[in-house]
């Protein structure tokens, strides 16, 4: 009887804990807003941006919103966007990514 109560209590705790874990799945509107934020950030902070393309991989093991894509058809990037206030938290630039604009090297330019 005691083991059954312990087991049920443990099961209840696990289920309640699962209710508060964010799965990282974002709806289309959130992803679209994140993409607009990223495009604005890149265009306002980097030189010679002709095109910004996005892919459909938004996975992040920690549950955050990750936006991936390419600029100018070749240089890849990964951007972590805060899904609450849609600010850019970090950006990973792959080889060939354009340089930062001179005025945006010391501080992030408005986007």
C-alpha positions in Angstrom: 0.0 0.0 0.0 2.8 2.4 0.9 4.7 1.6 -2.3 1.5 2.3 -4.3 1.0 5.7 -2.6 4.7 6.6 -3.2 4.4 5.5 -6.9 1.2 7.6 -7.4 2.8 10.6 -5.7 5.9 10.4 -7.9 3.8 10.0 -11.0 1.7 13.0 -10.1 4.9 15.1 -9.5 6.3 14.1 -12.9 3.1 14.9 -14.7 2.7 18.3 -13.0 6.4 19.1 -13.8 5.7 18.3 -17.4 3.0 20.9 -17.6 5.6 23.6 -16.9 8.3 22.5 -19.3 8.3 24.5 -22.6 8.5 22.3 -25.6 9.9 24.9 -27.9 7.2 24.5 -30.5 6.2 27.9 -31.9 3.3 28.9 -34.0 3.6 30.3 -37.5 2.9 33.9 -36.3 5.7 33.8 -33.7 8.2 32.3 -36.2 7.2 35.0 -38.8 7.7 37.8 -36.3 11.0 36.2 -35.3 12.1 36.1 -39.0 11.1 39.8 -39.5 13.2 40.7 -36.4 16.2 38.8 -37.7 16.0 40.3 -41.2 15.8 43.8 -39.7 18.7 43.1 -37.4 20.9 41.7 -40.2 20.0 44.5 -42.7 20.6 47.2 -40.1 23.9 45.9 -38.6 25.7 44.2 -41.5 27.2 45.6 -44.8 26.1 44.6 -48.3 23.0 42.6 -47.6 21.2 41.8 -50.8 19.0 38.8 -49.7 18.0 37.1 -46.5 16.5 33.6 -46.8 15.2 31.4 -44.0 14.9 27.7 -43.6 12.3 25.7 -41.7 14.6 24.4 -38.9 13.7 26.2 -35.7 14.9 23.5 -33.4 16.8 24.2 -30.2 17.4 21.7 -27.5 16.9 24.3 -24.8 13.4 25.3 -26.1 14.3 28.8 -27.4 13.4 30.3 -30.8 16.2 29.7 -33.3 16.0 31.3 -36.8 18.3 29.8 -39.4 19.1 30.9 -42.9 21.5 32.4 -45.4 22.4 35.9 -46.6 23.2 36.7 -50.2 22.4 33.1 -51.1 25.5 31.6 -49.5 26.6 32.7 -46.0 24.7 30.9 -43.3 23.6 32.1 -39.9 21.8 31.0 -36.7 20.1 33.6 -34.5 18.6 33.1 -31.1 15.5 35.3 -30.7 13.8 36.0 -27.4 10.2 34.9 -28.1 8.8 37.2 -25.4 10.1 40.6 -26.6 11.6 39.5 -30.0 15.1 40.8 -29.4 18.1 39.2 -30.9 20.0 37.4 -28.1 22.9 36.0 -30.2 24.0 35.3 -33.7 26.2 32.7 -35.2 27.8 33.6 -38.5 29.2 31.0 -40.9 32.1 31.5 -43.2 31.6 34.3 -45.7 29.1 36.2 -43.6 29.2 40.0 -44.3 31.1 42.3 -42.0 29.4 44.5 -39.4 28.8 48.1 -40.4 31.4 50.4 -39.0 28.9 52.2 -36.8 27.5 48.9 -35.4 30.8 47.4 -34.2 30.8 48.9 -30.8 27.1 48.7 -30.2 24.1 47.0 -31.8 22.4 49.4 -34.3 18.6 49.8 -33.9 16.6 47.2 -35.7 
